[in-house]
């Protein structure tokens, strides 16, 4: 078959396959155009999940009548200058409108501040002449019968409710980034999503993510080498079962980036269970030349010139915020507790994993043969000072012969001023009941002590180089030349964690030492995992996370058990240690360590308020 040039309509339909995946993609492109046009009010109406109708109306600058024909032509845009690396708007490719018009019935009606209103229509790629129309300043874009020109695509659409939900998610993501714009979304089910002008970003975040998020969040504000990060992340005890409530923006553009998602997950690795996810709204600001947003026509993916810098900034900033926040419970815990006291079924759900505490899973030890025993004995004499640090982590004071409960003596007034108050009793040999000046606190003694031991072990791990065990015969790992070179550049850091490597000819490394805590580890697989991580993020966190996982196991098995009776002094000592330990609001598995119930809430339960 001879080579021939495709028609303009077919070219647009091919482009539409990349740009327009579903109705939500249309809404995203049209709303971004409205934002770029300086709109202060954007109204979106849909029917049939967006397949029957999408109408986006704004009060922006508008399009001049003489430019409407260009607006529906490919690669025509007013947003991009002569430098593809200097992109400061949401749209810039000039593909959205012609792509939409090639697969639907599209009409655009617009008017500038000092011009006449005009309208143009595109039906299945066929463009009509521009004609006069009546309209206020701004632009109204109407899309009907989406994908009627490519009916095969309709077979891949989900139900009306699912498509409407995807559209709502797009509006939420864009709305967070632009609190000075009012967004109104209405659908055929008569439901309305209305985000009024907030002015303040945190108020808009509360509109989108719920009013309880601000009081359960930490502010983030950090900068490094020209990259700025700000926003809010949830405290560890306020989490979700999926990552759908993680909103990330790069220079105001909503993105879904694996690097950033991995950084958020890594920052919360010690405080959340594997099946729980933090809630976040993070904003990265950097020179447009340092990030490539032209990776995919949908513009949802980005590539950073220095991904290691970005990941390190996110992880460091979040961990610093968590460490500086002290001990904080989620406000939703008290609300769920109040609900449990009321008559009728309760919907209280524990934020931790449903499979039970890992410390009580009899299959855990057999699932990782040798790791637990290796972690306890380290299999080799420890480096000077390290054994003392580890022993100190388990040294909890007089917890050996306690078999009494807290007395009924009135606590000292100064004790009530502590954040967790004074211990008043121990119930069911596991829960410490404490009293503060204005609340009742219930502490899970095992979960709380587990966190304290774990943090002490981590400090011991990071205070000095890790003890290493020398291999009788070096393990040679064959890699690509690039991977071997990357590992060699991080050799000093790996040495600090007990992994001794060196180059061994072209495309290979020799492993002479491994961390003693790992025991009989699969050295070759560990090295390959590290090489993959360095290639992707330029970090060696995989090894550090494995060591921390062993420390978490040791903390779990070495902490105060449920069913252990404690003396009053021991309970109060545990409370004071919790107050002084960052992150002690949750245990190593993401479970809350305590719940606080305000006196005013208790009085409501008894009808006193």
C-alpha positions, 0 to 999 in steps of 0.5 A: 500500500502506498504511503499517503497523508492522513486527513485532518479529521483522522489526525484529530481522531488519533490525537483524541485517543490520547487526549480524550480518554473519557468525559472527565478528560474533556472536563479537565481540558475545558476547565483548564482553558477557563482557568488560563483565561482568567475566569473567576467563576466556572460552571460545569453542567453534565448529563449522562455521565458527560457522554450526553452533555458537557457544558463549561461556562466561564467569565474569562477573557473570551475569544475574539470572533476572528480567532474562533476558527484558529481555536478549533485548529490543531496546534494553535494556542495563545499560551506558549511562546517560543520556548517549550521549556518555559510553560507557565499555563495549564494548557499549551499544546493546542490539541484539546478543542480540535480533538474534542470536535473530531469525536463529538458535536462541539459548539463554542460561543464567546465574547471578549470585553470589547468585542462582539459575541460569535459562535462556531460549531464542529461536528465529527471534525467538520467545522462550520463558519463563524456566525454572530451570537448573543453572549456575555463576556467569557466563553461557553463550550458545549459538547454533546454526544461524546464519541458518537463519531468513534462508537468503538470508544463507547464500549470502553466507558463505565457506567454513568455514575462512575463517569460522573464521579470521575468528573467530580474528582477532576473538579476537586483537584483543580479547585484546590489549586485555585481558591480564588475561583468559584467552581460549580458542578451540576449533573443530571441527578440534580446533585450540585458540587459548589466550591465558593471563592475561598481566598485562603488555600486551607479553606478551599482544602477544607471545602474539598477534603472535609472540614475535619482535615485542617485540624488533623493536618500538619503544615509543610513549608520547605525549600531546597536548591530552588525547589519549594514545597508547601501544603498540608499532610495528615497526622498519622492517626488520620489516614485513608484506605486508598491514596485518592485523597492525595492531591499533588501540584507542580507549579499549580498543575494537578499531577499524578506522579509515581515519584511523589507518591513514593516519597509520601509513602516513604515519609509515612513508612514508620507511622502508617500500616501498609494498607493505609494512606496519608491524606495530603495536599502538596504544592511544588514550585520550581523553575519550569526549566527544571520539570518537563510537563510535555511527557504525555498529551494528557499532561498529568505526568511530569519528569524532574531534572533532579528526581532525587532532590525532589524526593528528598525534599518531600520525605525530609519536609514531611518527616520534620513536620511529623517530628515537630508535631509532638503527640496528636490524636485524630479528632475523628477517634473521639467522634467514633468513640462517642458514636460507640456509646450511642444506641444503635449500630456503630460504624466505628472502624479502626484505622489499623489493618484488619488482620490483627496486630502483627506481634500476635500473628503466629505465622509471622515468625515462621514466614521470615525464618531466621530474621527474628532470631538474627535481629535479637542476637545480631549473630556477631559481636556488636560494635562498641556502643551499639549494644548499649544503645539497643539494650537501652531501647528495651530498658523500660525501668521497673516493669518486671514485678508490677501486679497492681493497679493505679490507686484512687488517690487524687493526682497532683494538680501539676500532673493534670497539666500534662498533655496525657494527664495523670494515670488513674486506673488500668482496665482489662490489663491493657488500657491505661485510663488517664485524667487531664484538666479537661479530658479523659485519655485511654492509652493502649499500653502495648501499642504505646510502648511498642512505638517508644521502643521502636523510636529508641531502636531507630535512634540507636541505628542512626547514631553510629555505623551499623554493625556488619558481618564479614562474608567468608567469600565475597558475593559477586553480583553482575549488573549493567555498567550503569547500575554498578557505577550508581552503586559505587557512587553510594558506597559510603552511604551503604557502608554506614548501613553495614553493606560493604561493596566495591567495583569488581571489573566492568558491570559487577560489584563485590559484596564483602559485608552485610548488615548483621541485623539482616542475618542470612539475607539474599545479597544478590536480590538486595543489591539489585533492588538497591540498584533499581531504586537508585536508578529511579530515585537516586536514594538507598532507602530500600536498605534503611527500610529493611533495617527499620522493619527488623527494628519494628519487629524487635520492638513489637516482641520486646514491648510491654504485653497486653495483660501485664499489670502496671504500677501507677508510677510505671503508667505515669512514666509511660505517659511522660515518655509518650509525650516526649517521643515524636510520632507516639500517637500511633504504633509501628503498624498505624494503630492509634496508641490513645484516644482523648475524650473531652469533658464537654463530650462526656457531659453531652453523653449524660445530657448535661449539655 
